[in-house]
């Protein structure tokens, strides 16, 4: 891609809308996106208001689809409410939104992992011959889930 031909420092030194877009269009993660947005705040403050509007539309059309799908409306709201004078706030709000989505994803992943772990422990308990009521008591899984596991185990034995 043509944007990858430029080094990060080269793009900062050019200090215009095009160099800012090139800087953000490179393959980067969400954390790096925010770092780079923070570094170009001064550029965004000095470009024309028309260019700033173009920049916001570019973020919506190009950058937003690369981000977590669940944050699309948040990004739109932040960009729609932001003026050029408030670009610091805009970048800060984008950062908070990205961090919150990341934290929610981590919590969801941990919850899912714990559930899978409980299921595997329950499976082993059933294989070892522990009674259904005891497995429910120890794992706190629903009876329906334990019965389903027991059926799967019984099917595997035949």
C-alpha positions, 0 to 999 in steps of 0.5 A: 500500500502506498501509505506504508511507504512513508515512515511515521516521522516523515508523516508527522513532519509533513504536518498536513491533512494528507499526511495525517490520513496516511499516518492513520491509514497504515496497519495499526492496532487501536492503541496505536491509532489513539497514540497517533491521533494524539500526536496529530492534534496540532495538525487537526487544529490548524487545518481548515474547518472544511478539511476537518469535516473531511477528516471526520468523514474519513474516520467514519468511512475508513477507520471506523469499520476497522474498529470493534463493531459494537462501538460504531454508534459511539464513534459516530456520536463523538465525531458528530459532536466534535468541533475543530476547537475541541479536537483534544476532547474528541481524541480523548473521548475516542480513547475512552470508548476504545478502552471501554470496549476493550475492557468489556471484551476482556470481561466477556472473554474471562466469563466465557473461559470460566464457563468452559472451565466449569463445564470441563470440570463437570465433565470430568466429575461425571466421568469419574462417577460423581452424582449429578446433584453433587456436580451441580452443587460443586460447579453451580451449573444448571441441571439441564447443562449437567444432564446434557453433559451426562447424555454426551458422556453416555453416548460416547461409552456405547 
